[in-house]
Amino acid sequence: MTAQRTGLFPWPIALALFVGAAITREPVVLIAAAAALAGWAVSFFTSRAALRGIDVQIEIAPSRMVAGDTFTARLVIANRKPLPMPWLEVRLALPEGISPEPAEPGMPRESVGAGFAPRAHERVTLTFALRATRRGAYALGPIRLRSSDWLGFTSVDADVAVAAGIVAYPTPLSVADHHRPSLRPLAETATKRGLLPDPLRFRGVREHRSGDPRKEIHWKTSARLGSLQTKVYEPATSLDAVFLLNVATYDQYWIQADPEAAEVVISATAELIRLAADAGRQVGLITNGIDNVTHERPRSALGRGPRPLTRSLEILARLGPYASHSPEAVFLRERGRLPWGATLVCVTPVLGPHLAGALLALRRAHHRILAVSIDELDEAVRARLHAADVTVDSLRIGARRAAG
């Protein structure tokens, strides 16, 4: 912590008192000169000790939230020196996207802070209510400390770097835009078909249960074990849901970005991922977007439980509106990593013929496809997808309808 000092002790007045005392030898002038010397000593030493021994810590709770939620920043300031301070001002800088709560008119939104006078060896805790106004990954700070010497001639400022990061997940689409209904029916469409056994993928046997078809009895194993055993097959449709997110609004993905459309598809993807995870499905995420922090194209491996869900939501929180490649190139490149029979949910601002061709190729690879687009599809594209049993839905306000 490097302190910066502004202000100056009134040397011209003190110097005049010293000269007057040397010439006149008057007791009053001598006392005034001595007082000036004592004032300089107090100002000099207390200004240099003003911010020494000041420890600052920050605690954020919670550090993960949904955009629009509030959280608490606790600043713990400790004065570890045996000297009191005349005053201390503490201000926490806020990045764009984080605002005080409540955000009253005229209140500064760039920082929050307070002023007080710490006593010797005193520990003070300041609590601030903040709100994440939009999705993203944010770093709070630095913390600016400001004080002065005991006489107020010199002001002392210092910045303290703190490690306080938070992640604001995308708001569900039905919450971010009250005109849009919940996407739960859409998620149920993606999972309405149950697990279908594949007779070519034999997995083992289990004990025969009432209602099992007689043709599925494994007679050799039943004779060896002395009880009826039923064949068990691998499912033809897995409980895997891989979300394909396209943030490019135009075929020339490098030309232009539409932040509003990107926010809609990101919020929709976040809501669908939450619903799929709540249903007990394994979830994964593939996107052609760029991470605002690492500036790379992120992906989330398939998994079940809170960790894969958190990983996917953090990717969506940090995603920018710019695409790294065309969606069809990214999705087809990932084709070899997709589990056999997984349900693929493609969320995109527009669904043109090139992306439709990629979805048809994935459909021929034995994947169930659900395509979710903001705009209505061209009738020719819709007919091609419908003929291949690809379910299509629109996110346009007041025009959502299933076409599968």
Secondary structure, DSSP 8 states (H G I E B T S, - for coil): ---EEE----HHHHHHHHHHHHHH--HHHHHHHHHHHHHHHHHHHHHHSSSTTEEEEEEEE-SEEETT-EEEEEEEEEE-SSS--S-EEEEEE--TTEEESS--TT--SSEEEEEE---TT-EEEEEEEEEE-SSEEEEE--EEEEEE-TTSS-EEEEEE---EEEEEE---HHHH-TTS--SHHHHHHHH-S---EEEEEEEEEEE--TT--GGGB-HHHHHHHTS-EEEEEEESS-SEEEEEE----SSSTTT---HHHHHHHHHHHHHHHHHHHHTT-EEEEEESEEETTT-S--EEEEE-SHHHHHHHHHHHHTEEEEESS-HHHHHHHTGGGS-TT-EEEEEES---HHHHHHHHHHHHTT-EEEEEESS---HHHHHHHHHTT-EEEE-STT------
